């Protein structure tokens, strides 16, 4: 039995904003476990203070919610980063997860160099699924938790992630350095959304 099948309807119905009478654009946050996906969502879209996110339990399966951000309705999907959930998202539920995406945010913990190769594998799978199910969708890499990287090392870290992920082969993919403790996060989300 799928861990996610009770979380997502078979037809992937987007949540409708009843006040505006429209469906929100779909944003997908995906990446390995403990990269900060849920913290990003809570800080940016739910106005939580960064320090309140340190005790967030791991996301089980997938969570989705309708949020209003800068007067835009958004369906925000948060896929649990444990390998079991990622595999289900990429295999069993890939059409449901990857259909109708406006922006896919692939989140990488910049301080965990040992996870970069595994993250790269899921990044490539995410690109393939995005191209197949949401060819008009956009992908953004968030090199997250940059507050853990010394300021003088940040540019080198971004270059290293870009090299590992072979971003030169994906000219349409943007990469941003982010932290829930800095304005870089909101700036990256706004730039990706074009606001």
C-alpha positions as CSV (number, residue, x, y, z in Angstrom):
1,X,0.0,0.0,0.0
2,X,1.2,3.5,-0.8
3,X,2.2,5.8,2.0
4,X,0.9,8.7,0.0
5,X,-2.2,7.3,-1.6
6,X,-4.4,8.7,1.1
7,X,-2.8,12.1,0.8
8,X,-3.4,12.8,-2.8
9,X,-6.5,12.2,-4.8
10,X,-6.1,10.1,-7.9
11,X,-7.0,13.0,-10.2
12,X,-4.7,15.4,-8.3
13,X,-7.4,18.0,-7.8
14,X,-5.9,21.3,-6.8
15,X,-7.3,23.1,-3.9
16,X,-9.6,25.9,-5.0
17,X,-9.5,29.3,-3.4
18,X,-13.2,29.8,-2.8
19,X,-12.9,33.6,-2.2
20,X,-11.2,34.1,-5.6
21,X,-12.9,31.3,-7.4
22,X,-9.7,30.0,-8.8
23,X,-7.2,27.2,-8.4
24,X,-3.8,28.2,-7.1
25,X,-0.7,27.6,-9.0
26,X,1.1,24.5,-7.9
27,X,4.5,24.7,-6.2
28,X,6.3,21.5,-5.3
29,X,9.0,21.4,-2.7
30,X,11.1,18.2,-2.9
31,X,14.5,17.1,-1.8
32,X,16.2,14.7,0.7
33,X,15.2,14.5,4.3
34,X,16.1,17.3,6.7
35,X,16.9,19.9,4.0
36,X,14.5,22.4,5.4
37,X,11.5,22.1,3.0
38,X,8.8,22.3,5.7
39,X,10.7,25.2,7.5
40,X,10.8,27.1,4.2
41,X,7.1,26.7,3.7
42,X,6.3,27.7,7.3
43,X,8.5,30.8,7.3
44,X,7.6,32.1,3.8
45,X,3.9,31.1,3.4
46,X,2.7,30.8,7.0
47,X,4.7,33.7,8.5
48,X,6.2,31.6,11.3
49,X,9.3,32.8,13.0
50,X,12.4,30.9,11.9
51,X,13.3,29.9,15.4
52,X,9.9,28.1,15.9
53,X,10.7,25.6,13.1
54,X,13.6,23.8,14.8
55,X,11.3,21.2,16.3
56,X,9.2,20.4,13.2
57,X,8.7,16.6,12.9
58,X,9.7,14.9,9.6
59,X,7.1,15.2,6.9
60,X,5.3,11.9,6.4
61,X,4.2,11.3,2.8
62,X,3.1,14.6,1.2
63,X,1.4,17.6,2.6
64,X,-0.4,20.2,0.5
65,X,-2.2,23.4,1.3
66,X,-3.6,26.4,-0.3
67,X,-1.8,29.6,0.7
68,X,-2.1,33.3,-0.3
69,X,1.3,34.9,-1.1
70,X,1.4,38.4,-2.4
71,X,-2.2,38.1,-3.5
72,X,-1.5,35.0,-5.4
73,X,-3.2,31.7,-4.6
74,X,-0.7,28.8,-4.4
75,X,-1.1,25.1,-3.9
76,X,2.0,24.2,-2.0
77,X,3.1,20.6,-2.0
78,X,5.7,19.4,0.5
79,X,7.0,15.8,-0.2
80,X,8.7,14.0,2.7
81,X,12.4,13.5,2.0
82,X,12.8,10.0,3.4
83,X,13.8,7.6,0.7
84,X,10.6,5.6,1.0
85,X,8.4,8.7,0.3
86,X,10.7,10.0,-2.4
87,X,10.6,6.7,-4.2
88,X,6.8,6.6,-4.1
89,X,6.6,10.2,-5.3
90,X,9.0,9.4,-8.2
91,X,7.6,6.0,-9.1
92,X,4.1,5.2,-7.9
93,X,2.7,8.7,-7.8
94,X,4.9,10.6,-10.3
95,X,2.0,11.6,-12.6
96,X,0.0,13.0,-9.7
97,X,2.9,14.7,-8.0
98,X,4.5,16.2,-11.1
99,X,1.4,17.2,-13.1
100,X,0.4,20.9,-13.3
101,X,3.5,22.3,-11.6
102,X,4.3,26.0,-12.0
103,X,7.6,25.8,-10.0
104,X,9.4,22.8,-8.6
105,X,11.7,23.9,-5.8
106,X,14.5,21.3,-5.3
107,X,15.9,21.9,-1.9
108,X,19.5,20.9,-1.0
109,X,21.1,21.3,2.5
110,X,24.3,23.2,1.5
111,X,26.1,22.0,4.6
112,X,25.7,18.3,3.9
113,X,28.3,17.7,1.2
114,X,28.0,13.9,1.7
115,X,24.4,14.0,0.5
116,X,25.1,15.9,-2.8
117,X,25.5,12.8,-5.0
118,X,22.2,11.2,-3.7
119,X,20.5,14.6,-4.1
120,X,21.8,14.8,-7.7
121,X,20.2,11.5,-8.6
122,X,16.8,12.8,-7.3
123,X,17.4,16.2,-9.0
124,X,17.8,14.4,-12.4
125,X,14.7,12.3,-11.8
126,X,12.8,15.5,-10.9
127,X,13.9,17.2,-14.1
128,X,12.7,14.2,-16.2
129,X,9.4,14.0,-14.5
130,X,8.9,17.8,-14.7
131,X,9.6,17.7,-18.4
132,X,7.2,14.8,-18.9
133,X,4.3,15.9,-16.8
134,X,4.6,19.7,-16.6
135,X,6.7,20.8,-19.6
136,X,5.8,24.4,-19.0
137,X,6.9,24.2,-15.3
138,X,10.1,25.8,-14.0
139,X,12.7,24.3,-11.7
140,X,14.6,26.2,-9.1
141,X,17.4,24.7,-6.8
142,X,17.5,26.2,-3.4
143,X,20.9,25.8,-1.9
144,X,19.5,26.0,1.6
145,X,20.8,26.4,5.1
146,X,23.5,28.8,3.9
147,X,23.6,30.3,7.4
148,X,25.7,27.3,8.3
149,X,28.3,28.2,5.6
150,X,30.8,30.9,6.4
151,X,30.1,34.0,4.3
152,X,33.5,33.7,2.5
153,X,32.7,30.1,1.5
154,X,29.2,30.6,0.1
155,X,30.1,31.4,-3.5
156,X,32.3,28.3,-3.6
157,X,29.5,26.2,-2.2
158,X,27.1,27.4,-4.8
159,X,29.7,26.7,-7.5
160,X,30.3,23.2,-6.1
161,X,26.5,22.4,-6.0
162,X,26.2,23.7,-9.5
163,X,29.1,21.5,-10.7
164,X,27.8,18.4,-8.9
165,X,24.3,18.8,-10.3
166,X,25.8,19.7,-13.7
167,X,23.6,22.8,-13.9
168,X,25.5,24.0,-17.0
169,X,23.5,21.3,-18.8
170,X,20.2,22.8,-17.6
171,X,20.3,26.5,-18.6
172,X,16.6,26.9,-17.6
173,X,17.3,25.9,-13.9
174,X,18.1,28.7,-11.5
175,X,20.0,28.2,-8.2
176,X,19.6,30.5,-5.2
177,X,21.4,30.5,-1.8
178,X,18.8,30.6,0.9
179,X,18.4,30.5,4.7
180,X,15.2,30.8,6.8
181,X,17.2,33.4,8.9
182,X,17.9,35.7,5.9
183,X,16.0,37.7,3.4
184,X,17.6,35.5,0.7
185,X,14.7,33.0,1.0
186,X,11.8,35.3,0.4
187,X,13.8,37.0,-2.4
188,X,14.4,33.6,-4.1
189,X,10.7,32.7,-3.9
190,X,9.6,36.1,-5.2
191,X,12.1,35.9,-8.1
192,X,11.0,32.4,-9.0
193,X,7.4,33.6,-9.0
194,X,8.2,36.7,-11.0
195,X,7.0,39.2,-8.3
